[in-house]
Amino acid sequence: MLIIGVGNELRADDGVGRAVAEALATDARLAGVRTRSVRQLTPELAVDVAAASLVVFVDADIRLAPGRIAVGPIGDARPGSFSHHVTPAALVELARLLDGGVADAITVRIGVESLDLGYPRTAAAERGLRRAVEVIAAMVADRGAQRRDEASCTRSR
Amino acid sequence: MTTEPASTIVIDPVTRIEGHSKITIHLDADGAVDRAFFHVTQFRGFERMVQGRPIHEMPSIMARICGICPVSHLVASAKACDEILAVEPPPTGADLRRVMNLAQLVQSHALSFFHLSSPDLLFGFDGDPAVRNIVGVAQHHPQLARDGIAVRRFGQQIIEWLGGKRIHPAWVVPGGVDAPLTAETRDRIVATIPGALAAIRRTLDWYQTELVGWEEEAAGLGSFPSAYMGLVDDEGRMDHYGGRLRVVSANGDRLADDIDPRSYQDVIGEAVEPWSYLKSVYWKPAGYPAGIYRVGPLARLVVSDRFGTPGADAELKAFRSRVGRMPSSTFHYHYARLIEVLFGIERIAELLRDPGILSPRVRSHAPINRNEGVGVSEAPRGTLIHHYRVDDDGIVQWANLVIATGHNNLAMNESVTQVARRYVKSDRLSEGMLNRVEAVIRCYDPCLSCSTHALGDMPLEITLLTNDGVVLDEIRR
């Protein structure tokens, strides 16, 4: 499993996705889960994505209510013409084309209220950060339980 | 603008380049292309912003000019600071700066070739824009995409392992580098070298086969005689970190050699035009605008006698036998870029093989000993000059940056004019013309964020105007 936090920590709340990835990197509940904290999604990440069974993209979303968390699909794979950076869907598609890796992928979006220049995040973004960490930790625990169940079923067959 | 053209075409924005630009194409009274102008429409003003800052902050501040090649600015800035401290970095400190500078070169060239330009080469300039991108490359030529990712990752990882992060590492400092190289990090880098070498060799083989089909396009894509400039060492080898400036004319004569980069202002002029924030840099002895010259990977291949590593030297020989000793087409920047990637990887391997690379002596310390310093290096896109003046406390009073894209500005305008003359046949813009204008600009891999110190992202627009300013047509991307 791979968690990729995206954003610019110098644009106020925009860096909250990275902060989530960095918090999860040292969270004992997520032992064995890989994390990446990046300013933008670049094609090179396809190598990491191809090696994962589940990829969680964590990013700020100014359209969501501040502090709210939305978990959803990664959306359309069509890349823009400017190919320094790619969308989550294009990255997953790249991984599939290059290495045959077919990862499940979801986005965790955190509602934020400021993308202004500057370091401090708003209280709402901090709230969203804490919630996102818990949501993802629960997701990892569920997936672990599910895998254990699947393994147990396989053994009993 | 010096001309009074009859009509003008504007391309705005230009895509798949580093930044935002606009092109205007001016027609004469007979409807033929008179001139084309490559406008850079952003402004940032780093030279003014740093006034009042202590020089020890300069490398880190200057690295923020660009997210693509921050290491190039770190290196040139730190070298200018070395001058002000009047110190030479210890040999290991200088070699470690070289390793990071070459890693920067490799990752930036990989971005330019594989991610931004290979879609054009694979699908043609007139290929469907929906597939002319990195995902399209992965779909139709997965090995090329894989190799691109591997080569860029190689450079990025070295920067991250040495400097702690891929973008804006603060490891290069006045006097040397901040921390020595550990054996563990060296071994990690060395382990990635064979894969990177294999990837770039496969790409060179592919490119050399493909080149045959591009000869006609290359002949009309910014193909004109010009001088070239770059740094060479005292044996005439290409030098991306140190060395002295060499300038070669269009027919191969040395216009100047062994120029101390500190005296760049004696030979390089910087003109400002009202239609662009990008300065037009020119060779002073030839005057403005006649003093047009090119810098960057193609220029470095032209001005240097050799690379100094075996694989790159063999490729240089093949390059010269294929396209000549003085290539005039801008298209060949792509080929030169690939050979430089091979050189970068080979040279990094050489530097890391030296046991002295693990020496703990990597930084010289000194107070302010001079009031002025110039730092010069070869960035991926060409010669990069940082020039600072400070007071006795080391506070910056004045700064001047001469960026690779500024050196190439006159050549980019000439290239766009040539493409427009070939492809604009009426008072309408065609997709074919737009695609080639973009393609020729991408050959230079201009970094407009660097050269204008601009804020924000930028794509391209083209506008066609009559001599009395009437807009005939416009395209935006």
Interface residues (C-beta under 8 A of the other chain):
Chain A: R39 P43 E44 A46 V47 A77 R78 P79 G80 S81 F82 S83 H84 V86 A90 E93 L94 L97 L98 D99
Chain B: T15 R16 G67 I68 L111 H115 L116 P119 P129 A130 R132 N133 I134 V135 A138 Q139 P142 A145 R146 G148 I149 R152 R153 Q156 I167 D457 P459 R477
